């Protein structure tokens, strides 16, 4: 029962802030025009890099969603430096994860996390721009990057915001949030208290170990929060926990491979080295230069996680969040019935789509091709049904430009 108590307590602490974060994410999605992002990232200068980082920090995209977005931004005019900055900043944090970080880890982590993402993103983007003088994009490329809603009316946008925040966002991060909470609860219950104090004399070594574990283990920015909390409760230093928060969501093998393929090996090297070096450098600053109480005081309230202590409002929010998770995951993983088309239909399998952002961008861009009348995608399998008579070479080009492939 201790495992379930820990799981429920963590969920209750995060739920109110997650629901608020999802709402803000929906507002950003529905009310900020998609062309805004492309318009401000086109120049090969430091200011475009800074703007890319400022846009990416609050944007609620995990690494699977940010990769095709950043690749398409670059193909539509963003400099390599701006695209790299966007790639570094976006998956490390977001409106939803900032709120959840505050709920579990306190204000110090909640402030330092987005600041660190901003600083490392600007640094990586500037380095990329200085090493890449080519800049000019393909003027013929017209791939839409942000799956913006089509509604023009205010109430239509409100509806889009609620749908995106409480359905699509939950669908995108739900699996990783559940995995993160389960891992955190298991650590809380099964790892002895003070276990990680064995490594307290070697903070740099513990941070390197965290990186080695975090790179192959993908976890989204929100899902990493309860894991970091549980590890700190078992003696891991705040700086090492911070490395997990920064490197876990952004520095994974899938991201590195796609960045290398789409933006080049140099961009991939700058991407991974900036994230890892920046996370370790800031982690060392946290352990050696900042008061430890900033990071450990919020843990006192979480130390009794083996006993149920859920208030009325957090309990209501938890029930609502669980209902949203169940609905979103059912919608994602229960295959839809094949669409019955009277006209000609082509079925392909698109490889690499892992969230609603990926699916929406593929659907939106395929619909722009001549001869395409309808597109229906099953996200779980990647099966993509195209109604009409499109040029399949053009279909392949669009999917490749978005960072995916056809099986």
C-alpha positions as CSV (number, residue, x, y, z in Angstrom):
1,X,0.0,0.0,0.0
2,X,2.9,2.4,0.6
3,X,3.5,2.5,-3.2
4,X,0.0,3.6,-3.9
5,X,0.0,6.2,-1.0
6,X,3.2,7.7,-2.4
7,X,1.7,7.7,-5.9
8,X,-1.5,9.4,-4.9
9,X,0.3,12.0,-2.7
10,X,2.5,13.0,-5.6
11,X,-0.4,13.1,-8.0
12,X,-2.4,15.3,-5.6
13,X,0.5,17.7,-5.2
14,X,1.0,18.1,-9.0
15,X,-2.6,18.0,-10.2
16,X,-3.8,21.7,-9.5
17,X,-0.6,23.1,-11.1
18,X,-0.8,20.7,-14.0
19,X,-4.4,21.7,-14.8
20,X,-3.4,25.4,-14.6
21,X,-0.4,24.7,-16.9
22,X,-2.6,22.9,-19.4
23,X,-5.0,25.8,-19.5
24,X,-2.2,28.3,-20.2
25,X,-0.7,26.0,-22.8
26,X,-4.1,25.9,-24.6
27,X,-4.3,29.7,-24.5
28,X,-0.8,30.0,-26.1
29,X,-1.8,27.5,-28.8
30,X,-5.2,29.1,-29.7
31,X,-4.4,32.8,-29.4
32,X,-0.8,33.1,-30.7
33,X,-0.7,33.0,-34.6
34,X,1.5,30.2,-36.0
35,X,3.2,32.7,-38.3
36,X,4.5,34.6,-35.3
37,X,7.1,32.0,-34.6
38,X,8.5,31.9,-38.1
39,X,8.5,35.7,-38.5
40,X,10.7,36.3,-35.6
41,X,13.4,33.6,-36.1
42,X,14.6,34.2,-39.7
43,X,17.7,36.4,-39.1
44,X,21.2,34.9,-38.6
45,X,21.9,37.0,-35.5
46,X,22.0,36.8,-31.8
47,X,18.6,38.5,-31.4
48,X,16.9,35.8,-33.4
49,X,18.5,33.2,-31.2
50,X,17.3,35.0,-28.0
51,X,13.8,35.2,-29.4
52,X,13.8,31.5,-30.3
53,X,14.8,30.7,-26.7
54,X,12.2,33.1,-25.3
55,X,9.5,31.5,-27.4
56,X,10.7,27.9,-26.7
57,X,10.9,28.2,-22.8
58,X,7.1,28.6,-22.2
59,X,6.0,26.5,-25.2
60,X,4.5,23.2,-24.0
61,X,6.3,20.9,-26.5
62,X,8.2,17.7,-25.4
63,X,11.2,16.6,-27.5
64,X,9.1,14.4,-29.8
65,X,6.9,17.4,-30.7
66,X,9.7,20.0,-30.8
67,X,11.9,18.1,-33.3
68,X,9.7,18.3,-36.4
69,X,8.6,21.8,-35.3
70,X,12.2,23.0,-35.1
71,X,13.2,21.3,-38.4
72,X,10.3,22.8,-40.2
73,X,11.0,26.3,-38.7
74,X,14.5,26.0,-40.2
75,X,13.2,24.9,-43.6
76,X,10.8,27.9,-43.5
77,X,13.4,30.5,-42.8
78,X,14.7,30.2,-39.3
79,X,18.5,30.3,-39.0
80,X,20.3,27.1,-37.8
81,X,21.2,29.1,-34.7
82,X,17.6,30.0,-34.0
83,X,16.4,26.4,-34.7
84,X,19.1,25.0,-32.4
85,X,18.2,27.5,-29.7
86,X,14.5,26.5,-30.0
87,X,15.5,22.8,-29.9
88,X,17.5,23.3,-26.6
89,X,15.0,25.5,-24.8
90,X,11.6,24.0,-25.6
91,X,11.8,20.4,-24.3
92,X,13.6,21.3,-21.1
93,X,10.6,23.2,-19.7
94,X,7.2,24.7,-20.5
95,X,4.2,26.4,-18.9
96,X,2.9,23.0,-17.6
97,X,6.2,21.8,-16.2
98,X,7.1,25.1,-14.6
99,X,3.8,24.9,-12.6
100,X,4.4,21.3,-11.7
101,X,8.0,22.0,-10.7
102,X,6.8,24.6,-8.3
103,X,4.2,22.2,-6.8
104,X,6.7,19.5,-6.0
105,X,10.2,21.0,-5.9
106,X,9.5,24.6,-4.7
107,X,10.2,28.1,-6.1
108,X,14.0,27.8,-6.4
109,X,13.8,24.9,-8.9
110,X,10.8,26.5,-10.7
111,X,12.8,29.7,-11.3
112,X,16.2,28.3,-12.1
113,X,14.9,25.6,-14.5
114,X,13.5,28.0,-17.1
115,X,16.4,30.5,-16.6
116,X,18.9,27.6,-17.2
117,X,17.0,26.5,-20.3
118,X,17.1,30.1,-21.6
119,X,20.8,30.6,-21.0
120,X,21.9,27.2,-22.4
121,X,19.6,27.7,-25.5
122,X,21.1,31.2,-26.2
123,X,24.6,29.9,-25.8
124,X,24.0,26.9,-28.1
125,X,22.3,29.0,-30.7
126,X,25.0,31.7,-30.8
127,X,27.7,29.0,-31.2
128,X,25.7,27.4,-34.0
129,X,25.3,30.7,-35.8
130,X,29.0,31.6,-35.5
131,X,30.0,28.2,-37.0
132,X,27.4,28.3,-39.8
133,X,27.5,31.1,-42.3
134,X,25.3,29.6,-44.9
135,X,22.0,30.8,-43.5
136,X,19.6,31.1,-46.6
137,X,16.7,28.8,-46.5
138,X,14.8,27.1,-49.3
139,X,12.4,29.7,-50.4
140,X,10.2,27.1,-52.1
141,X,9.6,25.3,-48.8
142,X,6.2,26.0,-47.3
143,X,5.8,23.5,-44.6
144,X,3.5,24.6,-41.7
145,X,5.3,24.1,-38.4
146,X,2.9,24.9,-35.6
147,X,-0.4,23.0,-35.7
148,X,-2.4,26.2,-35.1
149,X,-6.2,26.1,-34.9
150,X,-8.4,27.3,-37.8
151,X,-11.0,29.1,-35.7
152,X,-11.3,32.9,-36.1
153,X,-13.9,33.7,-33.6
154,X,-13.1,34.3,-29.9
155,X,-15.3,31.5,-28.7
156,X,-14.0,29.2,-31.3
157,X,-10.5,29.9,-30.0
158,X,-11.6,29.3,-26.4
159,X,-13.0,25.9,-27.5
160,X,-9.7,25.2,-29.3
161,X,-7.7,26.2,-26.2
162,X,-9.7,23.9,-23.9
163,X,-9.5,21.0,-26.4
164,X,-5.8,21.4,-26.9
165,X,-4.9,22.0,-23.2
166,X,-7.1,19.3,-21.7
167,X,-7.2,16.7,-24.4
168,X,-4.2,16.9,-26.8
169,X,-1.7,18.1,-24.2
170,X,-2.8,15.4,-21.7
171,X,-2.6,12.9,-24.6
172,X,0.9,14.0,-25.5
173,X,2.5,13.8,-22.0
174,X,0.1,11.5,-20.2
175,X,2.1,8.3,-20.7
176,X,5.3,9.9,-19.6
177,X,3.6,11.5,-16.6
178,X,2.3,8.2,-15.5
179,X,5.6,6.5,-16.0
180,X,7.4,9.3,-14.1
181,X,5.0,9.1,-11.2
182,X,5.3,5.3,-11.0
183,X,9.1,5.4,-11.0
184,X,9.1,8.1,-8.4
185,X,6.7,6.2,-6.1
186,X,8.9,3.0,-6.5
187,X,12.0,5.0,-5.6
188,X,10.3,6.5,-2.6
189,X,9.2,3.1,-1.2
190,X,11.9,0.7,-2.2
191,X,15.2,2.6,-2.1
192,X,16.5,3.1,1.5
193,X,16.6,6.6,2.9
194,X,20.0,8.2,2.5
195,X,21.1,5.7,-0.2
196,X,22.5,8.5,-2.5
197,X,24.4,10.1,0.4
198,X,27.1,7.5,-0.5
199,X,27.9,9.8,-3.5
200,X,27.7,13.1,-1.6
201,X,31.5,13.5,-1.7
202,X,31.5,13.1,-5.5
203,X,28.8,15.5,-6.9
204,X,30.4,15.7,-10.4
205,X,30.6,11.9,-10.6
206,X,26.9,11.6,-9.5
207,X,25.9,14.2,-12.2
208,X,27.8,12.2,-14.9
209,X,26.0,9.1,-13.8
210,X,22.7,10.9,-14.0
211,X,23.5,11.9,-17.6
212,X,24.5,8.4,-18.5
213,X,21.1,7.1,-17.2
214,X,19.0,10.0,-18.6
215,X,20.2,10.0,-22.2
216,X,18.9,6.6,-23.2
217,X,15.8,7.0,-20.8
218,X,13.4,9.5,-22.4
219,X,11.2,11.2,-19.9
220,X,9.3,14.4,-20.6
221,X,9.9,17.6,-18.6
222,X,6.8,17.0,-16.4
223,X,7.4,13.3,-15.9
224,X,11.0,14.0,-14.7
225,X,9.8,16.1,-11.8
226,X,8.5,13.4,-9.4
227,X,11.6,11.2,-10.2
228,X,13.9,14.1,-9.2
229,X,11.9,14.6,-6.0
230,X,12.2,10.9,-5.1
231,X,15.9,10.8,-5.8
232,X,16.5,13.9,-3.6
233,X,14.5,12.3,-0.8
234,X,16.9,9.4,-0.9
235,X,20.0,11.6,-0.7
236,X,20.8,12.8,-4.2
237,X,22.1,16.3,-4.3
238,X,19.9,19.1,-5.6
239,X,22.5,19.8,-8.4
240,X,22.4,16.2,-9.6
241,X,18.6,16.2,-9.5
242,X,18.7,19.4,-11.6
243,X,20.9,17.6,-14.2
244,X,18.1,15.0,-14.5
245,X,15.5,17.7,-14.9
246,X,17.4,19.3,-17.8
247,X,19.1,16.4,-19.5
248,X,16.3,13.9,-19.2
249,X,13.7,15.6,-21.4
250,X,16.0,16.9,-24.1
251,X,19.1,14.8,-24.4
252,X,17.9,11.4,-25.7
253,X,19.1,9.2,-28.5
254,X,16.0,9.8,-30.7
255,X,16.5,13.6,-30.5
256,X,20.2,13.4,-31.4
257,X,19.6,11.2,-34.4
258,X,16.9,13.4,-35.9
259,X,18.8,16.6,-35.2
260,X,21.9,15.1,-36.9
261,X,19.8,14.0,-39.9
262,X,17.9,17.3,-40.3
263,X,20.3,20.0,-39.2
264,X,23.6,18.3,-39.6
265,X,26.2,16.6,-37.3
266,X,27.6,19.9,-36.2
267,X,24.2,21.0,-34.9
268,X,23.7,17.7,-33.2
269,X,27.1,18.0,-31.4
270,X,26.3,21.5,-30.3
271,X,22.8,20.5,-29.2
272,X,23.9,17.6,-27.0
273,X,27.1,19.2,-25.6
274,X,25.3,22.4,-24.7
275,X,22.5,20.6,-22.8
276,X,24.9,18.3,-20.9
277,X,27.6,20.8,-20.2
278,X,25.1,23.5,-19.2
279,X,23.1,21.2,-16.9
280,X,26.3,20.0,-15.1
281,X,27.7,23.5,-14.8
282,X,24.4,24.9,-13.3
283,X,24.1,21.8,-11.2
284,X,27.6,22.4,-9.7
285,X,26.6,26.0,-9.0
286,X,23.5,24.8,-7.2
287,X,25.5,22.4,-5.0
288,X,28.4,24.8,-4.2
289,X,27.2,28.3,-4.6
290,X,23.6,28.4,-3.6
291,X,22.0,27.9,-0.1
292,X,21.0,24.2,0.2
293,X,17.8,25.2,2.1
294,X,16.4,26.8,-1.1
295,X,16.1,23.3,-2.6
296,X,15.6,21.0,0.4
297,X,13.0,22.9,2.4
298,X,10.1,22.0,0.0
299,X,11.1,18.3,0.5
300,X,10.0,18.3,4.1
301,X,6.4,18.3,3.2
302,X,7.0,15.4,0.8
303,X,8.9,13.2,3.3
304,X,5.8,11.5,4.7
305,X,4.7,10.2,1.3
306,X,3.9,6.7,2.7
307,X,0.9,8.1,4.5
308,X,-2.2,9.4,2.8
309,X,-2.6,13.2,3.2
310,X,-4.8,14.7,0.4
311,X,-6.8,17.8,0.9
312,X,-10.2,18.4,-0.7
313,X,-9.2,20.7,-3.5
314,X,-6.1,18.7,-4.5
315,X,-8.3,15.6,-4.4
316,X,-10.8,17.1,-6.7
317,X,-8.1,18.2,-9.1
318,X,-6.5,14.7,-8.9
319,X,-9.8,13.0,-9.8
320,X,-10.2,15.4,-12.7
321,X,-6.7,14.9,-13.9
322,X,-7.0,11.1,-13.8
323,X,-10.3,11.3,-15.8
324,X,-8.5,13.4,-18.4
325,X,-5.6,11.0,-18.5
326,X,-7.9,8.0,-19.0
327,X,-9.9,9.7,-21.7
328,X,-6.8,11.0,-23.6
329,X,-5.0,7.7,-23.5
330,X,-8.0,5.8,-24.6
331,X,-8.4,8.2,-27.5
332,X,-4.8,7.8,-28.4
333,X,-4.3,4.0,-28.1
334,X,-7.7,2.6,-29.1
335,X,-7.4,2.2,-32.9
336,X,-10.0,4.1,-34.9
337,X,-12.2,2.3,-37.4
338,X,-10.9,2.5,-41.0
339,X,-12.5,5.4,-42.8
340,X,-14.7,4.1,-45.6
341,X,-14.0,6.1,-48.7
342,X,-15.9,5.9,-52.0
343,X,-13.0,7.5,-53.9
344,X,-9.4,6.3,-54.4
345,X,-7.5,5.8,-51.2
346,X,-3.8,5.3,-50.4
347,X,-2.5,3.8,-47.2
348,X,1.0,4.4,-45.9
349,X,2.8,4.0,-42.6
350,X,4.5,7.1,-41.3
351,X,7.4,6.3,-38.8
352,X,8.4,8.7,-36.0
353,X,5.1,10.3,-34.9
354,X,4.9,10.1,-31.2
355,X,2.4,12.8,-30.1
356,X,-0.5,14.9,-31.2
357,X,1.7,17.7,-32.5
358,X,3.4,15.3,-34.9
359,X,0.1,13.9,-36.2
360,X,-1.5,17.4,-36.6
361,X,1.5,18.7,-38.6
362,X,1.5,15.7,-41.0
363,X,-2.3,15.9,-41.5
364,X,-2.2,19.7,-42.1
365,X,0.7,19.6,-44.6
366,X,-0.6,16.6,-46.5
367,X,-3.9,18.3,-46.9
368,X,-2.2,21.2,-48.8
369,X,-1.0,18.9,-51.6
370,X,-2.8,18.8,-54.9
371,X,-5.1,15.8,-55.2
372,X,-5.5,15.2,-51.4
373,X,-9.1,15.3,-50.3
374,X,-8.8,13.9,-46.8
375,X,-6.2,12.5,-44.4
376,X,-6.8,10.2,-41.5
377,X,-3.9,9.1,-39.2
378,X,-3.9,6.5,-36.4
379,X,-1.2,7.8,-34.1
380,X,-0.6,4.5,-32.3
381,X,0.3,2.6,-35.5
382,X,1.3,5.4,-37.8
383,X,-1.2,4.2,-40.4
384,X,-2.0,7.1,-42.6
385,X,-5.0,7.0,-45.0
386,X,-5.0,9.5,-47.8
387,X,-8.1,10.0,-49.9
388,X,-7.6,11.3,-53.4
389,X,-4.9,11.0,-56.0
390,X,-1.8,12.8,-54.6
391,X,1.7,12.6,-56.1
392,X,3.4,10.1,-53.8
393,X,6.8,11.7,-54.4
394,X,5.4,15.0,-53.0
395,X,3.9,13.1,-50.1
396,X,7.3,11.6,-49.3
397,X,9.0,15.0,-49.6
398,X,6.5,16.6,-47.1
399,X,6.9,13.8,-44.6
400,X,10.7,13.9,-44.8
401,X,10.7,17.7,-44.4
402,X,8.8,17.3,-41.2
403,X,11.4,14.9,-39.9
404,X,9.5,11.6,-40.4
405,X,9.8,8.7,-42.8
406,X,7.6,6.3,-44.7
407,X,7.9,2.6,-43.9
